[in-house]
Amino acid sequence: MILFDLDPPRSFGLADAGHEFRGLGKAPDLRRVEDLVDKYMDLLDVGGMTPRVVVRDNLGSKWLGRTIWTPRDPDTTVIQLQKEIFDDPNTLERVLAHEMIHHKEMLELTEYDKTRLRLGIRPPSHGEKFRFWAGKVNTLMGEAFVTERSDQSYVQRSTGKDYFVLVMPIGNGRYSYAWAVKLTPKARSYVEMLTPQGALLIRTTNPRWAQGAKLGERRGVSVPTSQEDQAELQRMYENIGRNREAFERDRERRTTS
């Protein structure tokens, strides 16, 4: 994934040397990252500066890696990697190899390319040049080692972060949901609106729900189409419902005794 950041915030520090691990607790293996960067600088014949690597830990992120280029620092890029890929060496290398191809592409931008970028005209993310170099890597590393998009063969570790999921029955044994890391005033009003209709707010660390609609946003709710997801939402809903009923009965008993 390429992000053309034409007006990055000054606090981002793109010109800083080295790599960065923000708020991640135990830092991922920096030596492993540096070795892989060196490997693909050589393999891809990158004639320029190495990228700066930043590791993120974003719940619900739709990307595992992305490459950022900005005209303020046109001679290099920032490669951002999600922490969840670091537990599987093969996935880490596949994602980094993908982003290193983008790094090479960005260093080879012509002045004409840069002018078009400033006008908002962006080249395809996975065009002919990307596919050519992905093919070079795959010849050495194996078929489909570098792909245009991540798939189920990319191993991702659960982040372990807890967040909120609002689960609501919608009839015919089906459920919808929306999620949020924090209950903003807008999200709270959404919960209060749907609770009388049978919605339950659940706290979980299971990352599978952090890709759908967010609480309080215009998308409303997500309705999974797979039977497996529907069954899991039903299990969560019924377990919380039974626990809440037991709590209410116990509170009523304590009040009357």
Steps between C-alpha positions, in 0.01 A plus 500: 500500500628847410404820678600821325511742791516840332461696823623289793475634856827653615494289817530182290876547474558350157854634488601332825760227471446143610183309570215546739283291735225705662317374807556135417634367831765246406652623172492265199827354372672803349797297377266275300341803334837655416626174351190470281528861385863437401402177323237665283707812435745261328245265344298784349809697403375808682730789416434739783437543870353227717149559632421599855291229668222582746306230685135560585252316718162608362192298587275450200756615246425395143869495406796294620762721340506826309760726342481878540667743262496878544651782291643643821738205516502366143818293523361232729174359634347392828387138515238435768446143622233367734640335812268201458710361210824475700426164663521320164836549321357396163213749517735778614731439206216476247347829613836677518601370155175640361564840656863502386377476140291810566807664655694434180213641291491819705874559470470469123227763461582747223447874530201453271360237742549735795328786321201277428492392864484862615200540270334200663564259212629179654652199325346153548609335826575164337574577139737349248817598686376352828404174332838478328695527826254278688569239235876535559450444873263209445749330267745490791266461799221289354171544318268765650755596765422864417134561417309816421280452807533309825306173527432225752856370470624815674525408869387775734520489878209623709580843639347414840339845518151517640226699328121526490261312272131589489309186396136524395249236381338597170251215461494151355781394734746750351715764669668826411785679673710815520821561694705771670826525692360783711143604570491853367191712573372415151559128557329516842193662350491224240517234773226672699280515191538130415503347851118522538478307172694210652860594422770392748838668544780244538869543578732261314860447387405289197629699197253345255238772558734798465456520122133588481290809554607732781260610769331828417627528143284534190554140395266395781560132574664200336302184425730199450404268217690192622323249723811475716501873580126501564535203737778673692299822534206296627722322753641831626156657521339210684788461745492868592120489521506206741769664712303825515180321598686315776647827624158667506347207689782505754468877544124469549551222757751708695265799495201306637691293760 
